[in-house]
């Protein structure tokens, strides 16, 4: 894991509202009585009734199935396959209008198979890109983002950014985040546009966007430096399972940057980051356990950090191992061998 975190620098033909129904016998009786009133009064009432009923029908019987296909497609552009399947069951016209997006999901699935070598196929980036582009051509923002990623990996950044922008403008949070990061990495960077798109991804709940926005606020990139606001977005991303944000939340609490200094909270988030596989957090949590005299636990976290590339953790672990009995050393290493990181967003 790259741990560069803390800054250094049922089908119907229509879908409409249900008409008002006469529900009880009293209402039925009153309705029958009114039918026998004198013809002149009845005619007047009927004219008034037709006039008001016509106005109500125009308001009550809006046919949502009459949405133009291009509008429907824009609304559903970033839908996943389960959402598309559900929407397609609403009415026949929606089923027909969403057919291209359902087809796009098949191309998206095959694209992922070719990209990652899944489902019995060999990895093939060209075939993956072709599948993603076919999905994108049918309006799926999910396919646009994946096609953009492949273009980026191929070094065709302009093509990638164009697809990110199209997905972002259709409201896809991943596309918004990737577009924002692309602006940060451009030569020269466009930091104002980057922050704008990262903010949109963040308010949509996209944790990677929240983390990147927090970094910009922390460093004062494209906006004024604002540590309390940065800490708030770090915390949101951490709560959503973003590991790097967990580490930074711990640092904010530990150093009193953006939050009031709180060592208990700092320790909590450092352990969470460590348990999710953040190697620096594993080293620092192991160090804290060592200072508390919890040698066995310290060795486990230091061993994990060392395997992740933290050389300082290896030295400290070896020092502690010399103080442990052979059975304790063996037990600690076995625990490290059997350790599995908690699932995370990143």
C-alpha positions in Angstrom: 0.0 0.0 0.0 1.2 3.4 -0.9 1.0 5.3 2.4 1.8 8.9 1.4 -0.8 10.5 3.5 0.2 13.2 6.0 1.3 16.3 4.0 4.9 17.0 3.8 4.2 19.6 1.3 -43.9 -6.4 -12.7 -44.4 -4.3 -15.8 -47.3 -1.9 -16.6 -48.0 0.5 -19.5 -48.1 3.6 -17.3 -46.7 5.0 -14.1 -49.1 7.7 -12.8 -50.9 8.7 -9.7 -53.9 6.7 -8.5 -57.3 8.4 -8.9 -59.5 9.2 -5.9 -62.0 6.5 -5.0 -65.3 6.8 -3.1 -64.6 4.7 -0.1 -67.7 4.4 2.1 -71.5 3.9 2.0 -72.3 7.4 3.3 -70.3 9.0 0.5 -72.1 6.7 -2.0 -75.5 7.7 -0.7 -74.7 11.4 -0.9 -73.5 10.9 -4.4 -76.7 9.1 -5.4 -78.8 11.8 -3.8 -77.1 14.5 -5.8 -77.8 12.6 -9.0 -81.6 13.2 -8.3 -81.4 16.9 -7.8 -83.2 19.1 -10.3 -81.8 19.1 -13.9 -80.9 22.8 -14.0 -78.9 22.7 -10.8 -77.4 19.3 -11.9 -76.3 20.7 -15.2 -74.6 23.6 -13.5 -72.9 21.4 -11.1 -71.8 19.0 -13.8 -70.2 21.9 -15.8 -68.4 23.1 -12.7 -67.4 19.5 -11.8 -66.0 18.9 -15.3 -64.0 22.1 -15.2 -62.4 21.4 -11.8 -61.9 17.7 -12.6 -60.1 18.6 -15.8 -57.7 20.8 -13.8 -57.2 18.1 -11.3 -56.5 15.4 -13.9 -53.9 17.5 -15.6 -52.1 17.7 -12.2 -52.9 14.2 -10.9 -52.3 12.1 -14.1 -48.8 13.1 -14.9 -47.4 10.1 -16.9 -43.8 9.7 -15.8 -43.4 7.1 -18.5 -43.5 9.9 -21.0 -40.0 11.1 -20.0 -37.9 11.5 -23.2 -35.3 8.8 -23.5 -32.4 11.2 -23.5 -33.6 12.7 -20.2 -34.2 9.2 -18.7 -30.7 8.1 -19.8 -29.1 11.1 -18.2 -30.9 10.4 -15.0 -29.8 6.7 -15.0 -26.3 7.2 -16.4 -24.6 6.3 -13.2 -27.0 3.5 -12.1 -25.6 0.1 -11.2 -27.0 -3.0 -12.8 -29.5 -3.8 -9.9 -30.8 -0.2 -10.0 -31.2 -0.4 -13.8 -33.1 -3.7 -13.5 -35.4 -2.3 -10.9 -36.1 0.9 -12.9 -36.7 -1.2 -16.1 -39.6 -3.0 -14.3 -41.5 0.2 -13.7 -43.1 0.4 -17.1 -42.6 -0.7 -20.7 -41.3 2.7 -21.9 -38.7 2.8 -19.1 -37.7 -0.7 -20.0 -37.2 0.2 -23.6 -35.5 3.5 -22.8 -33.0 1.9 -20.4 -32.0 -0.9 -22.8 -28.8 0.8 -23.9 -27.7 1.2 -20.3 -28.4 -2.5 -19.5 -26.4 -3.4 -22.5 -23.6 -1.2 -21.2 -23.5 -3.2 -18.0 -22.6 -6.3 -20.0 -19.8 -4.5 -21.7 -18.6 -3.2 -18.4 -18.5 -6.7 -16.9 -16.5 -8.0 -19.9 -14.2 -5.0 -19.7 -13.4 -5.8 -16.0 -12.8 -9.5 -16.9 -10.3 -8.5 -19.6 -8.6 -5.9 -17.5 -8.1 -8.1 -14.4 -8.0 -11.6 -16.0 -11.2 -12.8 -14.4 -13.9 -15.3 -15.4 -11.5 -17.6 -17.3 -10.1 -14.9 -19.6 -6.6 -13.7 -19.9 -5.7 -10.1 -19.1 -6.0 -7.9 -22.3 -6.0 -4.2 -21.8 -6.9 -3.4 -25.5 -10.0 -5.7 -25.3 -10.8 -4.2 -21.9 -10.7 -0.7 -23.3 -12.8 -1.7 -26.3 -15.5 -3.1 -24.0 -15.5 -0.1 -21.7 -15.8 2.3 -24.6 -18.8 0.3 -25.9 -20.4 0.7 -22.5 -19.5 4.4 -22.4 -21.1 4.9 -25.9 -24.3 3.5 -24.4 -24.3 6.2 -21.7 -22.9 4.4 -18.6 -20.7 6.7 -16.5 -19.3 3.6 -14.8 -17.9 2.5 -18.1 -16.6 6.0 -18.9 -14.6 6.1 -15.7 -13.1 2.6 -16.3 -12.3 3.6 -19.9 -10.6 6.8 -18.6 -8.5 4.8 -16.2 -7.3 2.5 -18.9 -6.4 5.5 -21.1 -4.5 7.0 -18.2 -2.6 3.8 -17.7 -1.7 3.8 -21.3 -0.3 7.3 -21.1 -3.2 8.7 -23.1 -4.2 11.3 -20.4 -6.1 13.7 -22.6 -8.5 10.9 -23.7 -8.8 9.7 -20.1 -9.6 13.2 -18.8 -12.2 13.7 -21.5 -14.1 10.6 -20.3 -13.7 11.7 -16.7 -15.2 15.0 -17.5 -18.2 13.5 -19.3 -18.9 11.2 -16.4 -18.4 14.1 -13.9 -20.8 16.3 -15.7 -23.4 13.5 -15.6 -23.0 13.4 -11.8 -20.7 10.4 -11.3 -18.7 10.9 -8.0 -15.8 8.7 -9.2 -15.6 10.7 -12.4 -15.7 13.9 -10.4 -12.9 12.8 -8.1 -10.7 11.5 -10.9 -11.2 14.7 -12.9 -10.2 16.7 -9.8 -7.1 14.7 -9.3 -6.3 15.0 -13.1 -6.4 18.8 -12.7 -4.0 18.6 -9.8 -1.5 16.5 -11.8 -1.8 18.6 -14.9 1.1 20.8 -16.1 0.5 23.4 -15.0 -2.1 22.3 -12.4 -5.6 23.9 -12.4 -6.1 23.8 -8.6 -9.3 25.8 -8.6 -11.1 23.4 -10.9 -9.6 20.5 -9.0 -11.0 21.7 -5.7 -14.4 22.4 -7.4 -14.8 18.8 -8.6 -13.3 17.2 -5.5 -15.9 19.1 -3.4 -18.7 17.8 -5.6 -17.5 14.2 -5.2 -17.1 14.8 -1.5 -20.6 16.0 -0.8 -21.9 13.0 -2.8 -20.1 10.8 -0.2 -17.2 9.5 -2.3 -14.5 8.8 0.3 -11.5 9.1 -2.0 -12.8 12.6 -3.0 -13.2 13.5 0.6 -9.7 12.5 1.4 -8.2 14.4 -1.6 -10.3 17.5 -0.7 -9.0 17.3 2.9 -5.4 17.2 1.6 -6.0 20.4 -0.5 -7.5 22.1 2.5 -4.6 20.9 4.7 -2.0 22.2 2.3 -3.8 25.2 1.1 -3.9 24.0 -2.5 -6.6 25.7 -4.7 -8.1 27.2 -1.5 -7.1 28.8 1.7 -5.5 26.5 4.3 -8.2 25.4 6.7 -7.2 22.8 9.2 -10.5 22.4 11.0 -12.3 21.9 7.6 -9.6 19.5 6.5 -9.9 17.5 9.7 -13.7 17.3 9.2 -13.3 15.8 5.7 -10.5 13.4 6.9 -12.9 12.2 9.6 -15.7 11.7 7.0 -13.4 9.7 4.7 -12.1 7.7 7.7 -15.7 6.9 8.8 -16.3 5.6 5.3 -13.4 3.2 5.5 -10.6 5.1 3.8 -7.4 3.9 5.5 -5.1 6.8 4.7 -7.8 9.1 6.2 -7.8 7.0 9.4 -4.1 7.6 9.8 -4.5 11.4 9.2 -7.4 11.6 11.7 -5.1 10.0 14.2 -2.4 12.6 13.5 -4.9 15.5 13.7 -5.9 14.3 17.2 -2.4 13.6 18.3 -1.0 16.9 17.2 -4.0 19.0 17.9 -4.3 20.0 14.2 -7.9 20.7 13.2 -9.2 19.0 16.3 -8.5 19.6 20.0 -5.7 17.3 21.1 -7.1 14.0 22.3 -4.7 11.1 22.8 -7.5 8.6 23.3 -9.0 9.4 19.9 -5.6 9.5 18.3 -4.8 6.0 19.7 -8.2 4.7 18.5 -7.8 5.8 14.9 -4.1 4.7 14.8 -5.1 1.2 15.7 -8.0 1.2 13.2 -5.5 2.3 10.5 -3.1 -0.4 11.6 -5.8 -3.1 11.6 -6.7 -2.0 8.0 -3.2 -2.5 6.9 -1.6 0.9 7.0 2.1 0.1 7.5 3.1 3.5 9.1 0.2 3.1 11.5 1.3 -0.5 12.3 4.8 0.8 13.1 3.5 3.6 15.4 0.9 1.4 17.1 3.6 -1.2 17.7 5.8 1.4 19.2 3.0 2.6 21.5 2.5 -1.0 22.6 6.2 -1.4 23.3 6.2 1.6 25.5 3.3 0.2 27.5 5.2 -3.2 27.9 2.8 -5.2 25.7 5.7 -6.9 24.0 3.9 -9.8 22.2 1.4 -7.4 20.6 4.1 -5.0 19.8 6.1 -7.7 17.9 3.0 -8.6 15.8 2.4 -5.0 14.6 6.1 -4.3 14.1 6.5 -7.5 12.1 3.6 -6.5 9.9 5.1 -3.0 9.4 8.5 -4.5 8.6 6.9 -6.7 5.9 5.3 -3.6 4.5 8.7 -1.9 4.1 9.1 0.1 7.4 12.8 -0.7 8.1 12.8 1.1 11.5 10.1 -1.4 12.6 12.4 -4.3 11.9 15.2 -3.1 14.1 12.8 -2.5 17.1 11.2 -5.8 16.6 14.5 -7.6 16.8 15.3 -5.8 20.0 12.1 -7.0 21.6 12.5 -10.5 20.3 15.7 -10.8 22.3 13.7 -10.2 25.4 11.1 -12.9 24.7 11.3 -16.6 25.3 11.5 -18.9 22.3 7.8 -20.0 22.6 6.7 -16.4 22.8 8.7 -15.4 19.7 7.3 -18.3 17.8 3.8 -17.4 18.9 4.2 -13.7 17.9 5.4 -14.6 14.4 2.6 -17.1 13.9 0.1 -14.4 14.8 1.6 -12.1 12.2 1.5 -14.9 9.6 -2.2 -15.5 10.2 -3.1 -11.8 10.4 -5.6 -10.4 7.8 -6.3 -6.8 7.2 -9.8 -5.5 7.8 -11.7 -4.6 4.6 -11.5 -1.0 3.6 -12.3 1.5 0.8 -8.7 1.9 0.0 
